[in-house]
Amino acid sequence: MFQTMMSTHGHSGHLGILYSAHGDNWVELALPYAPGLVGDVDSGVIASGPIISLMDNATSLSVWTAIGKFRPQVTLDLRVDYMRPATPGKTVIGRGECYKTTRSMAFVRGIAHDGDPDDPVAHVAGTFIRVENFLA
């Protein structure tokens, strides 16, 4: 289900984000290298926007796996700390983990890497807010 949703709909489909794996409170997605994602033509490095989108999707989906169902939510905050540029030509893997939920909030963290989780491209931390109680 994740693969169909990720690869055929919206922004993630346009970027080419693919489902990779998931567990009880985590999701892993892949962002294959593509020339259209490059932010600096001279270096071939993927722009920051697609990596932010990858991590927003991975952490958001981790909330749904943690609670065991879909719920409407929005990203309240997502801090991205870039450690280094992604290696040109390599797929970037984004792993998001939901480590705490409350009645209205979910707290997430994750990393993006291009082959070695011990040498991350970026670390993320964020919060999502439940909106189903606020919809008319």
N, C-alpha and C positions, 0 to 999 in steps of 0.2 A: 504494500500500500504506500509506504514512504517513497519507494522508487518511482511509482507512477505519479504521485503528487509532485515530487521534486523535479522530475525531468520534463513534465509536460505543462506545468502551470506557472504563470507569473514570472516574477523577477528571477527566482532560482532556476526556472526552466530556461530563461534567456541566457543566464550565465553558464549553464551547463552543469550545475551542481547535482551530484549523484548521491544516493543513499549508499552507505558502506556497511554499517553495523549498528546494533543498539543493545542495551541491557536494561536492567530495572530502573535506572535513573540517569542513563547517559545515551547519547547518540553520536555516531561518527558519520560525517559526510565528506565527500571528495569534490574538489574543484580542479578538474583537469586543466592543464595549461592550454591556452588558446591565444593566438596572436591578438584577437579582439579584446583581450583582458589586460594587455600590456599598457602600463602607464608611462614608461620611458622607453622609447623605441631604440635608443642607442644601447641600453643595457639589457633589454628584453625582460625586465622585472615586471611582474603583475602589479597593477595599481592597488592601492589600499582599499578602495571601495568594494571590489569583489570579495576580498578577504573579510572585510567587516560584514558583508551580507552572508557569507559562509558561516561565520561564527554566530550571527544573530539567528540564523536558521537552526544551527546545531543546538544552541542553548535553548531556543524556544521549543524545539521538539523534545529536548530532554525533560522539560517540565511535563509534557504530555505523557512521556513514558513513566515518570516518577509518580504521577497521580493516576495513571491507568486509563485516561480518557482525554478526549479533546475538550478544551474549554476556551472560550474567547479570551484572549489576553493581548496586551501590548507591551512593547519594550519600554520600560520606564527609564532605565539607565543601562548602558553597556560601555564599560571602559575597556579600551583596547590599548595594550602596551606592546608596541612593536619592538622586537628584539634584534631583528635583522631582516634584510630583503629576502623574499622567497627566491629560490634558485631558478633561473630561467629554464624552461622546458620541463620542469617537474610539476607533478600534481601536488596540490596543497590539501592536506587532510585536516579537517576541523573536528575536534571532539569537545562536545558540550556536556556538562554534568549539572544536574539540579541537586543541590545538597541540602536544601531546606524549603519547605512550603508552609504557608500559613493559610488562614481562611481567604485572604485576598492577595497575598504576595508569594512570589517564588524567587529564590536566590540561586544564581547560577555562576559557574566558572568554566573555563576551558582553555585549550591550547590549539594553535594552528602550527603545523609543521609540514615539511616537505620530504619526509622519509625517516627522520630520527626524532622521536618525541623528546629526547634529551637535549635537542638543539632546536628549540621552538622558533618559529617565525614571530609568533605573538602569543601573549597571554590575555585572557579576557575575564572580566568579572561584571556581573550585572544583576538587575532585578526586572521581573515582569509583574504586571499588575493584572489581576482578574477583572474583566469588565462585564461579565454576564449579568451581574446585579445592577449595573448602571445603564443597561440598554432598555430603551422604551418598549 
